[in-house]
Amino acid sequence: MISTMLTSRRGLLAGAVGVPVAAALSGCVGRSWDELPGTRLSIATGNRGGVFDKYGNALAAVLEERLDGVTATTHHTNASLINLREVAHGRSDIGFALGDAAADAIRGTGPFADPVDLVALTRTYDSFVHLVVTADSPVKEVAHLRGRRVGLGGRGSGTRLVAGRILAAAGIASGEVTGTDHTLEQSADGLRRGQLDAFFFVSGIPNTAVTQLSDSVPIRLVDLGALVPELTETYGPEYTMGPVPTSSYGLPRAVDTVSVKNHLVVHPDLDVNLAYAVTRVMFEAQDRVDRISPQVRQPNLGAAIFTSPLPLHPGAERYYRERRL
């Protein structure tokens, strides 16, 4: 965990106001932005083959390259819900999380009995709910999942949260499907072997594991667009409609699905200089990240500050202010 001395957030934020862009880019409040001696970062990513996993591993490598004294490690999880708790309880320094799960966490709603103290470094990219079936499957809509074997996502995953809400929006009770808590790789293998009729997964597109599945078995994604209005009315603006083009997985046709924002979350007490440096690397070393993990989805500076309802960490806020966002 972080071994650098934590400093007053209020004092550092106040001291950062008015720092010229040139000075800020050459130093981090009196020291080089890439000198953070003795700092160990733990990053909670997600399922193997998912975008959280690919981007997280590449980001960790680049953080070590660009930030002197920083050691960054990643560990696989079932993603959002676990990652939020990992960061909130100090077991990880940085975590990837879907926006709906993060909103539940800070409000103390849904799977969170009490509010959790978390902030964001950035909005990363949008994820899309995949409801994957074989191309010849009789499942044409969510209602057709009744009585079938369905991968609902691992325990503690954002996928499992969204899948349950989608089933409820379609009028399917939890006992009306035979659900599994498989990981993404296990679900893809289960569909390939005929052990599952369908599985949910939430990811950026294209997802490596789903792409590999489509290379061996013709697949379809079930259209979920009609359920977006009810999800939005019930749970809020974290859910929007998003298209998945045919080119993503060689699909027979494009589909509309449920889109969810993603955030990179940290604890409010993360050292301000460290948060600033990590945020800077995310946007100023994207070419290097792309060389390590080609075509991985990376955060967009124009959308980075739109993390509501999560507040921004002061270190990240300082970086965005210097970039005049």
Secondary structure, DSSP 8 states (H G I E B T S, - for coil): ---S----HHHHHHHHTT--HHHHHH-SSSS-TTEEEEEEEEEE--STTSHHHHHHHHHHHHHHHHSEEEEEEEE--S-HHHHHHHHHTTS-SEEEEEHHHHHHHHHT-TT-SS----EEEEEEEEEEEEEEEETT-S--SGGGGTTSEEE---TT-HHHHHHHHHHHHTT--GGGSEEE---HHHHHHHHHTTS-SEEEEEE-SS-HHHHHHHHHS-EEE---GGGHHHHHHHH-TTEEEEEE-GGGTT-SS-EEEEEEEEEEEE-TTS-HHHHHHHHHHHHHSHHHHHHHSTT-----TTTTT--TTS-B-HHHHHHHHHTT-
